[in-house]
Amino acid sequence: MKLSYKISVFVLLAISFLSNIGCTDKLEEPELNNNFAGGTDFTKTADMQLSIVGVYEAFQSRGWEQPLLISVRGDDVNAGGLGDQQDFAETDKFTYNKDYWMYNSLWENTYVDVISAHTAMEQIARYQEFANESGVALGNQYIAEAKVLRGIMLFHISLVWGDVFIPESSNTDLLLDVTQIPTKAEVMQHISDQMDEAIPFLPNLRPNERTDLPGGVTRYTALAIKALANQELKNYQVVADAAGQIISSGKFTLYPDFYEQFKTPGKLSDETILDLQYSDYNQGEGDRSAHLYAPYGPQNWTPEVAGSGSGWGFFEPSMKFIKFMLDRGETVRLETSVLFTDRGIAEIKTDPAYATLPSFITNTTRDGDVINDYPRALFASGKHYLPSNQLIPGRTDYGSNKNYNVIRYAEILLVYAEALAQGATGMGMTADQVVNLVRVRANMTPLSGVTLDQVLDEKFAELSMEWGKRYYDMIRLGRFNELSYDGRTFSENNTFLPYPQSQVDQFPILGEINN
């Protein structure tokens, strides 16, 4: 059963329950005392899969604002001139409003989905009471998958707020009794420990090798999350060991075409470690599973396929990033990452050092979409762009049918390289070798004797516009000066967003923490 393919009405009903518990007051209820299972016959152990499918659906039901808010504060990206979402633009400038609806949405809905994962794990355990040996083993795998998805959600929310709750069950009443909020370090260690618990029960496959749930998490997804959590803890040997296991498995390769990795040909490629999966089911109307990509798209374009919808202009690659890439002689990674307008190109050229630009910098993409000038931004994100000629005929929404990359093998190669540059011992491949794998794919000349600064530059070039990875690298390493750019002034006390006021009202202990 493919995650993005149609599933039974019964599964859809189960998913609907899990994904629609979205109000703050619901967080105060213990998942209705697991009432979801009230009519469930746990002796029908074949239905166990419904619980884990519900966790995937909850995980993949990201509101458009959630990855946007996680991503916007780095020096790689700017918020577009928004008007009706001015607090989003102010967040990009490190001026925070605890009452802003996006903050509460990210916090609340992430926790709703974490609690849904706990509910599913508890459901699966009840199925296991009636299952045979193979059913128990399958249940253990599903519980491990839920732990992994729960882990990446906690990872993201802790990056944004630092000290956050660690739910241990579906009973959210327990959160009202918490007397000390776990620190960011404790959250990251908890995630690492959870991955260790999950790994033995997970398939030893690439996600795209799974035939039961293609694209579902595997032990390599868990190893990647373990590496990322320990990177935040600066446990670089643990990072190198976890990332090294992924590399030495020989299962993953970089998709040969960087440009197409972020488009339809790259869906569930051998580079994929974790994706949010979406589909139009290869049909021009009817059911679809989708993320709203319009916030990333240009407000005004002339698409190759007439009638294709434009975007909102909320997310703009920064001039700093573009000039950084030009200085490096980047080609395909710059072309892929940035959609240029004529107005943006003219603005680049006002700097005499960039008066002459490479020929690929044009307002027309290689797929024939023309990015016209629009008021909110000079550029749009190419990584969130799907060419109009890749839309399924009949579908017109911007980016419809596009997957959303969460963790790519390229990131794990660079995470491993950084760990080695920070003093860790590697497993086989050297820092030079893994960095050069990434560089060769990008048509960049190989390096020798790679330094930490060169690894960080490579991460800047490779991973920008993806889940705030640049911002959180700079925070982790204390390179705050990089975040003061284009008139912005960053200080360490800007690291975390303030807790949403509506959550402080529900959980007063949050108000006792100065984050």
C-alpha positions as a Python dict, from the first residue, in 0.01 Angstrom:
ca = {
    (1, 'M'): (0, 0, 0),
    (2, 'K'): (166, 320, -108),
    (3, 'L'): (131, 601, 143),
    (4, 'S'): (14, 847, -117),
    (5, 'Y'): (-218, 606, -295),
    (6, 'K'): (-588, 572, -229),
    (7, 'I'): (-672, 367, 75),
    (8, 'S'): (-993, 222, 205),
    (9, 'V'): (-1279, 429, 340),
    (10, 'F'): (-1221, 271, 680),
    (11, 'V'): (-860, 388, 682),
    (12, 'L'): (-970, 736, 573),
    (13, 'L'): (-1216, 750, 865),
    (14, 'A'): (-942, 650, 1105),
    (15, 'I'): (-710, 910, 956),
    (16, 'S'): (-979, 1174, 973),
    (17, 'F'): (-1012, 1122, 1346),
    (18, 'L'): (-640, 1135, 1407),
    (19, 'S'): (-573, 1441, 1194),
    (20, 'N'): (-865, 1656, 1300),
    (21, 'I'): (-797, 1679, 1674),
    (22, 'G'): (-665, 2030, 1632),
    (23, 'C'): (-798, 2266, 1897),
    (24, 'T'): (-603, 2376, 2200),
    (25, 'D'): (-869, 2247, 2436),
    (26, 'K'): (-824, 1902, 2284),
    (27, 'L'): (-468, 1901, 2413),
    (28, 'E'): (-613, 1901, 2763),
    (29, 'E'): (-808, 1583, 2698),
    (30, 'P'): (-642, 1239, 2730),
    (31, 'E'): (-717, 1153, 2367),
    (32, 'L'): (-1079, 1110, 2481),
    (33, 'N'): (-949, 823, 2693),
    (34, 'N'): (-856, 647, 2372),
    (35, 'N'): (-1217, 658, 2260),
    (36, 'F'): (-1093, 623, 1902),
    (37, 'A'): (-1055, 256, 1981),
    (38, 'G'): (-1390, 228, 2156),
    (39, 'G'): (-1547, 31, 1874),
    (40, 'T'): (-1232, -142, 1754),
    (41, 'D'): (-1211, -520, 1751),
    (42, 'F'): (-849, -579, 1848),
    (43, 'T'): (-877, -946, 1764),
    (44, 'K'): (-875, -839, 1396),
    (45, 'T'): (-501, -800, 1401),
    (46, 'A'): (-478, -744, 1026),
    (47, 'D'): (-630, -402, 1096),
    (48, 'M'): (-321, -307, 1294),
    (49, 'Q'): (-189, -128, 988),
    (50, 'L'): (-468, 129, 1019),
    (51, 'S'): (-302, 272, 1327),
    (52, 'I'): (37, 330, 1167),
    (53, 'V'): (-121, 468, 848),
    (54, 'G'): (-294, 720, 1072),
    (55, 'V'): (41, 827, 1215),
    (56, 'Y'): (183, 881, 868),
    (57, 'E'): (-118, 1081, 765),
    (58, 'A'): (-92, 1295, 1078),
    (59, 'F'): (278, 1350, 1014),
    (60, 'Q'): (220, 1444, 650),
    (61, 'S'): (-66, 1684, 722),
    (62, 'R'): (168, 1979, 771),
    (63, 'G'): (-12, 2311, 749),
    (64, 'W'): (151, 2544, 499),
    (65, 'E'): (269, 2773, 778),
    (66, 'Q'): (459, 2506, 971),
    (67, 'P'): (769, 2439, 756),
    (68, 'L'): (761, 2806, 656),
    (69, 'L'): (794, 2920, 1018),
    (70, 'I'): (1060, 2658, 1094),
    (71, 'S'): (1263, 2778, 795),
    (72, 'V'): (1237, 3156, 769),
    (73, 'R'): (1503, 3291, 1005),
    (74, 'G'): (1826, 3191, 828),
    (75, 'D'): (2050, 3410, 615),
    (76, 'D'): (1959, 3192, 317),
    (77, 'V'): (1598, 3310, 298),
    (78, 'N'): (1375, 3611, 355),
    (79, 'A'): (1004, 3642, 413),
    (80, 'G'): (839, 3816, 121),
    (81, 'G'): (672, 4152, 177),
    (82, 'L'): (352, 4004, 310),
    (83, 'G'): (104, 4270, 410),
    (84, 'D'): (-156, 4048, 579),
    (85, 'Q'): (113, 3832, 745),
    (86, 'Q'): (336, 4107, 876),
    (87, 'D'): (430, 3914, 1190),
    (88, 'F'): (582, 3645, 969),
    (89, 'A'): (802, 3909, 807),
    (90, 'E'): (889, 4046, 1151),
    (91, 'T'): (986, 3696, 1268),
    (92, 'D'): (1235, 3683, 981),
    (93, 'K'): (1383, 4004, 1128),
    (94, 'F'): (1396, 3852, 1479),
    (95, 'T'): (1106, 4057, 1615),
    (96, 'Y'): (871, 3808, 1774),
    (97, 'N'): (503, 3829, 1866),
    (98, 'K'): (393, 3559, 2110),
    (99, 'D'): (32, 3614, 2004),
    (100, 'Y'): (97, 3547, 1635),
    (101, 'W'): (-127, 3267, 1509),
    (102, 'M'): (154, 3086, 1324),
    (103, 'Y'): (344, 3027, 1648),
    (104, 'N'): (45, 2866, 1813),
    (105, 'S'): (-39, 2663, 1502),
    (106, 'L'): (309, 2513, 1479),
    (107, 'W'): (321, 2430, 1850),
    (108, 'E'): (-34, 2301, 1886),
    (109, 'N'): (-63, 2096, 1570),
    (110, 'T'): (278, 1938, 1613),
    (111, 'Y'): (180, 1822, 1959),
    (112, 'V'): (-156, 1698, 1835),
    (113, 'D'): (31, 1480, 1586),
    (114, 'V'): (280, 1362, 1850),
    (115, 'I'): (-13, 1261, 2071),
    (116, 'S'): (-167, 1084, 1772),
    (117, 'A'): (154, 881, 1745),
    (118, 'H'): (120, 782, 2111),
    (119, 'T'): (-243, 685, 2058),
    (120, 'A'): (-145, 465, 1766),
    (121, 'M'): (134, 297, 1963),
    (122, 'E'): (-112, 219, 2240),
    (123, 'Q'): (-361, 82, 1986),
    (124, 'I'): (-95, -139, 1829),
    (125, 'A'): (3, -277, 2169),
    (126, 'R'): (-358, -381, 2221),
    (127, 'Y'): (-363, -559, 1884),
    (128, 'Q'): (-45, -738, 1984),
    (129, 'E'): (-227, -899, 2277),
    (130, 'F'): (-422, -1108, 2024),
    (131, 'A'): (-157, -1143, 1754),
    (132, 'N'): (54, -1445, 1665),
    (133, 'E'): (431, -1429, 1666),
    (134, 'S'): (457, -1264, 1325),
    (135, 'G'): (183, -1019, 1419),
    (136, 'V'): (368, -920, 1734),
    (137, 'A'): (683, -864, 1529),
    (138, 'L'): (491, -650, 1281),
    (139, 'G'): (343, -453, 1569),
    (140, 'N'): (691, -391, 1705),
    (141, 'Q'): (793, -254, 1365),
    (142, 'Y'): (490, -25, 1350),
    (143, 'I'): (556, 106, 1701),
    (144, 'A'): (916, 173, 1598),
    (145, 'E'): (795, 365, 1292),
    (146, 'A'): (567, 576, 1510),
    (147, 'K'): (862, 653, 1738),
    (148, 'V'): (1064, 774, 1440),
    (149, 'L'): (789, 1004, 1312),
    (150, 'R'): (728, 1130, 1665),
    (151, 'G'): (1103, 1187, 1694),
    (152, 'I'): (1136, 1414, 1390),
    (153, 'M'): (835, 1618, 1503),
    (154, 'L'): (984, 1669, 1850),
    (155, 'F'): (1316, 1751, 1684),
    (156, 'H'): (1164, 2034, 1481),
    (157, 'I'): (965, 2181, 1766),
    (158, 'S'): (1267, 2179, 1997),
    (159, 'L'): (1480, 2352, 1734),
    (160, 'V'): (1223, 2632, 1730),
    (161, 'W'): (1153, 2663, 2104),
    (162, 'G'): (1438, 2486, 2281),
    (163, 'D'): (1286, 2354, 2602),
    (164, 'V'): (962, 2171, 2521),
    (165, 'F'): (731, 1901, 2655),
    (166, 'I'): (811, 1533, 2598),
    (167, 'P'): (476, 1350, 2601),
    (168, 'E'): (509, 992, 2720),
    (169, 'S'): (156, 872, 2640),
    (170, 'S'): (-170, 984, 2482),
    (171, 'N'): (-288, 1112, 2822),
    (172, 'T'): (-224, 1483, 2783),
    (173, 'D'): (-356, 1552, 3133),
    (174, 'L'): (-10, 1448, 3244),
    (175, 'L'): (136, 1758, 3081),
    (176, 'L'): (-61, 1973, 3325),
    (177, 'D'): (134, 1809, 3608),
    (178, 'V'): (481, 1878, 3464),
    (179, 'T'): (692, 2076, 3709),
    (180, 'Q'): (1001, 2116, 3492),
    (181, 'I'): (1011, 2151, 3114),
    (182, 'P'): (1276, 1927, 2956),
    (183, 'T'): (1569, 2125, 2821),
    (184, 'K'): (1658, 2119, 2454),
    (185, 'A'): (1954, 1894, 2538),
    (186, 'E'): (1723, 1653, 2720),
    (187, 'V'): (1482, 1651, 2428),
    (188, 'M'): (1760, 1573, 2182),
    (189, 'Q'): (1896, 1296, 2404),
    (190, 'H'): (1545, 1155, 2438),
    (191, 'I'): (1507, 1152, 2060),
    (192, 'S'): (1844, 977, 2023),
    (193, 'D'): (1744, 716, 2281),
    (194, 'Q'): (1411, 661, 2107),
    (195, 'M'): (1590, 600, 1780),
    (196, 'D'): (1810, 341, 1950),
    (197, 'E'): (1494, 168, 2072),
    (198, 'A'): (1339, 177, 1727),
    (199, 'I'): (1632, 74, 1505),
    (200, 'P'): (1633, -303, 1582),
    (201, 'F'): (1269, -336, 1474),
    (202, 'L'): (1285, -135, 1150),
    (203, 'P'): (1338, -270, 796),
    (204, 'N'): (1696, -275, 673),
    (205, 'L'): (1591, -101, 352),
    (206, 'R'): (1588, 231, 175),
    (207, 'P'): (1246, 393, 211),
    (208, 'N'): (1179, 339, -160),
    (209, 'E'): (1256, -34, -122),
    (210, 'R'): (962, -91, 108),
    (211, 'T'): (677, -270, -70),
    (212, 'D'): (421, -253, 213),
    (213, 'L'): (443, 124, 265),
    (214, 'P'): (675, 263, -4),
    (215, 'G'): (857, 565, 130),
    (216, 'G'): (792, 464, 488),
    (217, 'V'): (1061, 502, 751),
    (218, 'T'): (1336, 243, 788),
    (219, 'R'): (1632, 197, 1019),
    (220, 'Y'): (1824, 449, 806),
    (221, 'T'): (1560, 713, 876),
    (222, 'A'): (1607, 647, 1247),
    (223, 'L'): (1987, 660, 1212),
    (224, 'A'): (1957, 993, 1030),
    (225, 'I'): (1740, 1144, 1303),
    (226, 'K'): (1980, 1009, 1565),
    (227, 'A'): (2267, 1179, 1381),
    (228, 'L'): (2078, 1509, 1362),
    (229, 'A'): (1980, 1502, 1730),
    (230, 'N'): (2338, 1432, 1836),
    (231, 'Q'): (2465, 1704, 1605),
    (232, 'E'): (2258, 1945, 1815),
    (233, 'L'): (2419, 1795, 2126),
    (234, 'K'): (2764, 1825, 1965),
    (235, 'N'): (2817, 1455, 2026),
    (236, 'Y'): (3014, 1436, 1706),
    (237, 'Q'): (3141, 1082, 1745),
    (238, 'V'): (2783, 958, 1780),
    (239, 'V'): (2697, 1165, 1473),
    (240, 'A'): (2979, 1009, 1273),
    (241, 'D'): (2886, 657, 1382),
    (242, 'A'): (2516, 696, 1296),
    (243, 'A'): (2575, 875, 966),
    (244, 'G'): (2859, 636, 888),
    (245, 'Q'): (2625, 338, 914),
    (246, 'I'): (2398, 496, 652),
    (247, 'I'): (2691, 566, 421),
    (248, 'S'): (2858, 227, 464),
    (249, 'S'): (2529, 45, 396),
    (250, 'G'): (2582, 122, 28),
    (251, 'K'): (2208, 161, -16),
    (252, 'F'): (2193, 533, -85),
    (253, 'T'): (2316, 738, -378),
    (254, 'L'): (2271, 1099, -478),
    (255, 'Y'): (2013, 1147, -751),
    (256, 'P'): (2225, 1233, -1056),
    (257, 'D'): (2035, 1549, -1149),
    (258, 'F'): (2020, 1803, -866),
    (259, 'Y'): (1755, 2006, -1050),
    (260, 'E'): (1518, 1712, -1091),
    (261, 'Q'): (1574, 1579, -737),
    (262, 'F'): (1325, 1841, -620),
    (263, 'K'): (1071, 1763, -891),
    (264, 'T'): (866, 1468, -1012),
    (265, 'P'): (1160, 1255, -1139),
    (266, 'G'): (1321, 1277, -794),
    (267, 'K'): (1019, 1154, -599),
    (268, 'L'): (1131, 870, -370),
    (269, 'S'): (1473, 855, -533),
    (270, 'D'): (1763, 662, -382),
    (271, 'E'): (1858, 990, -211),
    (272, 'T'): (1539, 998, -7),
    (273, 'I'): (1568, 925, 364),
    (274, 'L'): (1247, 1097, 473),
    (275, 'D'): (985, 1275, 264),
    (276, 'L'): (639, 1414, 313),
    (277, 'Q'): (459, 1227, 36),
    (278, 'Y'): (182, 1373, -177),
    (279, 'S'): (4, 1258, -489),
    (280, 'D'): (-264, 1346, -740),
    (281, 'Y'): (-299, 971, -801),
    (282, 'N'): (-215, 1031, -1167),
    (283, 'Q'): (-559, 1176, -1229),
    (284, 'G'): (-661, 1525, -1329),
    (285, 'E'): (-952, 1555, -1088),
    (286, 'G'): (-1094, 1394, -779),
    (287, 'D'): (-906, 1276, -472),
    (288, 'R'): (-559, 1410, -405),
    (289, 'S'): (-310, 1427, -120),
    (290, 'A'): (-136, 1763, -123),
    (291, 'H'): (68, 2024, 54),
    (292, 'L'): (-8, 2390, -10),
    (293, 'Y'): (301, 2511, -198),
    (294, 'A'): (151, 2845, -302),
    (295, 'P'): (332, 3040, -23),
    (296, 'Y'): (664, 2956, -190),
    (297, 'G'): (565, 3042, -545),
    (298, 'P'): (591, 3365, -743),
    (299, 'Q'): (284, 3586, -739),
    (300, 'N'): (309, 3646, -1111),
    (301, 'W'): (429, 3409, -1380),
    (302, 'T'): (358, 3301, -1733),
    (303, 'P'): (360, 2923, -1706),
    (304, 'E'): (454, 2698, -1993),
    (305, 'V'): (123, 2521, -1936),
    (306, 'A'): (-145, 2789, -1949),
    (307, 'G'): (-381, 2802, -1654),
    (308, 'S'): (-130, 2673, -1399),
    (309, 'G'): (-173, 2857, -1070),
    (310, 'S'): (83, 3099, -932),
    (311, 'G'): (189, 3148, -570),
    (312, 'W'): (186, 3400, -287),
    (313, 'G'): (548, 3521, -278),
    (314, 'F'): (599, 3452, 94),
    (315, 'F'): (945, 3289, 77),
    (316, 'E'): (1244, 3447, -95),
    (317, 'P'): (1605, 3329, -132),
    (318, 'S'): (1824, 3602, 12),
    (319, 'M'): (2057, 3825, -186),
    (320, 'K'): (2333, 3710, 49),
    (321, 'F'): (2276, 3350, -56),
    (322, 'I'): (2266, 3436, -427),
    (323, 'K'): (2592, 3631, -413),
    (324, 'F'): (2753, 3356, -206),
    (325, 'M'): (2662, 3108, -478),
    (326, 'L'): (2784, 3334, -757),
    (327, 'D'): (3115, 3384, -577),
    (328, 'R'): (3160, 3006, -564),
    (329, 'G'): (3085, 2960, -933),
    (330, 'E'): (2775, 2754, -857),
    (331, 'T'): (2560, 2656, -1153),
    (332, 'V'): (2295, 2386, -1114),
    (333, 'R'): (2249, 2439, -741),
    (334, 'L'): (2191, 2811, -789),
    (335, 'E'): (1961, 2756, -1087),
    (336, 'T'): (1765, 2497, -887),
    (337, 'S'): (1742, 2697, -565),
    (338, 'V'): (1634, 3035, -703),
    (339, 'L'): (1361, 3151, -941),
    (340, 'F'): (1473, 3489, -1077),
    (341, 'T'): (1261, 3786, -1181),
    (342, 'D'): (1389, 4058, -1413),
    (343, 'R'): (1362, 4301, -1124),
    (344, 'G'): (1571, 4072, -907),
    (345, 'I'): (1834, 4030, -1176),
    (346, 'A'): (1856, 4407, -1217),
    (347, 'E'): (1899, 4444, -840),
    (348, 'I'): (2189, 4197, -838),
    (349, 'K'): (2357, 4395, -1116),
    (350, 'T'): (2345, 4720, -920),
    (351, 'D'): (2648, 4579, -738),
    (352, 'P'): (2939, 4636, -979),
    (353, 'A'): (3094, 4307, -873),
    (354, 'Y'): (2796, 4128, -1026),
    (355, 'A'): (2734, 4345, -1332),
    (356, 'T'): (2787, 4044, -1558),
    (357, 'L'): (2593, 3730, -1470),
    (358, 'P'): (2602, 3374, -1606),
    (359, 'S'): (2361, 3305, -1890),
    (360, 'F'): (2153, 3060, -1687),
    (361, 'I'): (2039, 3347, -1463),
    (362, 'T'): (1722, 3444, -1640),
    (363, 'N'): (1356, 3485, -1554),
    (364, 'T'): (1271, 3181, -1766),
    (365, 'T'): (1329, 2838, -1617),
    (366, 'R'): (1471, 2551, -1820),
    (367, 'D'): (1113, 2416, -1832),
    (368, 'G'): (982, 2733, -1996),
    (369, 'D'): (801, 2896, -1704),
    (370, 'V'): (850, 3274, -1706),
    (371, 'I'): (882, 3434, -1361),
    (372, 'N'): (740, 3782, -1398),
    (373, 'D'): (805, 4074, -1164),
    (374, 'Y'): (578, 4090, -859),
    (375, 'P'): (568, 4324, -560),
    (376, 'R'): (637, 4092, -267),
    (377, 'A'): (983, 3964, -358),
    (378, 'L'): (1270, 3972, -605),
    (379, 'F'): (1309, 3594, -614),
    (380, 'A'): (1118, 3276, -529),
    (381, 'S'): (1233, 2940, -398),
    (382, 'G'): (1322, 2697, -675),
    (383, 'K'): (1337, 2401, -438),
    (384, 'H'): (964, 2436, -378),
    (385, 'Y'): (886, 2481, -747),
    (386, 'L'): (731, 2219, -970),
    (387, 'P'): (744, 2309, -1341),
    (388, 'S'): (400, 2359, -1490),
    (389, 'N'): (482, 2095, -1752),
    (390, 'Q'): (518, 1839, -1471),
    (391, 'L'): (168, 1904, -1337),
    (392, 'I'): (-77, 1625, -1413),
    (393, 'P'): (-314, 1756, -1683),
    (394, 'G'): (-620, 1896, -1513),
    (395, 'R'): (-435, 1996, -1197),
    (396, 'T'): (-357, 2365, -1168),
    (397, 'D'): (-255, 2426, -805),
    (398, 'Y'): (104, 2546, -767),
    (399, 'G'): (329, 2248, -691),
    (400, 'S'): (47, 1994, -697),
    (401, 'N'): (175, 1633, -680),
    (402, 'K'): (514, 1742, -540),
    (403, 'N'): (676, 1563, -246),
    (404, 'Y'): (839, 1766, 32),
    (405, 'N'): (1196, 1658, 114),
    (406, 'V'): (1271, 1636, 486),
    (407, 'I'): (1602, 1446, 503),
    (408, 'R'): (1819, 1376, 199),
    (409, 'Y'): (2127, 1155, 175),
    (410, 'A'): (2325, 1464, 71),
    (411, 'E'): (2260, 1613, 414),
    (412, 'I'): (2380, 1296, 588),
    (413, 'L'): (2702, 1302, 385),
    (414, 'L'): (2767, 1660, 496),
    (415, 'V'): (2664, 1593, 856),
    (416, 'Y'): (2918, 1310, 858),
    (417, 'A'): (3183, 1538, 708),
    (418, 'E'): (3120, 1803, 971),
    (419, 'A'): (3147, 1546, 1249),
    (420, 'L'): (3488, 1442, 1116),
    (421, 'A'): (3594, 1806, 1086),
    (422, 'Q'): (3492, 1846, 1450),
    (423, 'G'): (3729, 1567, 1552),
    (424, 'A'): (3527, 1247, 1522),
    (425, 'T'): (3668, 928, 1375),
    (426, 'G'): (3508, 812, 1054),
    (427, 'M'): (3386, 476, 929),
    (428, 'G'): (3563, 417, 600),
    (429, 'M'): (3500, 728, 392),
    (430, 'T'): (3689, 1047, 460),
    (431, 'A'): (3551, 1399, 487),
    (432, 'D'): (3706, 1479, 150),
    (433, 'Q'): (3535, 1183, -13),
    (434, 'V'): (3184, 1257, 110),
    (435, 'V'): (3204, 1631, 46),
    (436, 'N'): (3330, 1564, -305),
    (437, 'L'): (3039, 1329, -375),
    (438, 'V'): (2811, 1625, -315),
    (439, 'R'): (3031, 1866, -507),
    (440, 'V'): (3073, 1645, -813),
    (441, 'R'): (2696, 1610, -845),
    (442, 'A'): (2683, 1993, -842),
    (443, 'N'): (2955, 2019, -1112),
    (444, 'M'): (3198, 2170, -860),
    (445, 'T'): (3568, 2082, -852),
    (446, 'P'): (3679, 1839, -578),
    (447, 'L'): (3845, 1965, -260),
    (448, 'S'): (4139, 1828, -67),
    (449, 'G'): (4197, 1863, 307),
    (450, 'V'): (3841, 1979, 376),
    (451, 'T'): (3808, 2217, 670),
    (452, 'L'): (3510, 2285, 895),
    (453, 'D'): (3447, 2617, 721),
    (454, 'Q'): (3441, 2445, 383),
    (455, 'V'): (3194, 2185, 509),
    (456, 'L'): (2967, 2459, 641),
    (457, 'D'): (2990, 2642, 310),
    (458, 'E'): (2896, 2321, 133),
    (459, 'K'): (2595, 2282, 361),
    (460, 'F'): (2497, 2642, 286),
    (461, 'A'): (2511, 2572, -88),
    (462, 'E'): (2342, 2232, -76),
    (463, 'L'): (2075, 2265, 193),
    (464, 'S'): (1954, 2624, 183),
    (465, 'M'): (1577, 2682, 186),
    (466, 'E'): (1530, 2337, 346),
    (467, 'W'): (1372, 2337, 693),
    (468, 'G'): (1595, 2613, 834),
    (469, 'K'): (1899, 2386, 830),
    (470, 'R'): (2132, 2684, 773),
    (471, 'Y'): (1983, 2881, 1064),
    (472, 'Y'): (2012, 2594, 1310),
    (473, 'D'): (2371, 2523, 1203),
    (474, 'M'): (2467, 2883, 1275),
    (475, 'I'): (2286, 2873, 1611),
    (476, 'R'): (2451, 2547, 1713),
    (477, 'L'): (2797, 2678, 1629),
    (478, 'G'): (2744, 3024, 1776),
    (479, 'R'): (2809, 3195, 1442),
    (480, 'F'): (2555, 3463, 1518),
    (481, 'N'): (2726, 3725, 1305),
    (482, 'E'): (2618, 3535, 993),
    (483, 'L'): (2256, 3597, 1087),
    (484, 'S'): (2305, 3973, 1102),
    (485, 'Y'): (2269, 4057, 734),
    (486, 'D'): (2074, 4288, 502),
    (487, 'G'): (1985, 4523, 785),
    (488, 'R'): (1896, 4252, 1034),
    (489, 'T'): (2062, 4240, 1376),
    (490, 'F'): (2073, 3904, 1551),
    (491, 'S'): (2169, 3839, 1911),
    (492, 'E'): (2176, 3514, 2103),
    (493, 'N'): (1856, 3597, 2287),
    (494, 'N'): (1678, 3577, 1949),
    (495, 'T'): (1758, 3206, 1921),
    (496, 'F'): (1418, 3066, 2016),
    (497, 'L'): (1067, 3188, 1951),
    (498, 'P'): (863, 3285, 2257),
    (499, 'Y'): (608, 3029, 2366),
    (500, 'P'): (266, 3107, 2215),
    (501, 'Q'): (63, 3305, 2466),
    (502, 'S'): (-237, 3074, 2428),
    (503, 'Q'): (-14, 2782, 2532),
    (504, 'V'): (124, 2976, 2829),
    (505, 'D'): (-235, 3036, 2934),
    (506, 'Q'): (-305, 2661, 2915),
    (507, 'F'): (28, 2551, 3068),
    (508, 'P'): (149, 2825, 3307),
    (509, 'I'): (482, 2650, 3359),
    (510, 'L'): (580, 2773, 3013),
    (511, 'G'): (556, 3128, 3142),
    (512, 'E'): (825, 3052, 3400),
    (513, 'I'): (1085, 2991, 3128),
    (514, 'N'): (1266, 3276, 2960),
    (515, 'N'): (1318, 3147, 2608),
}
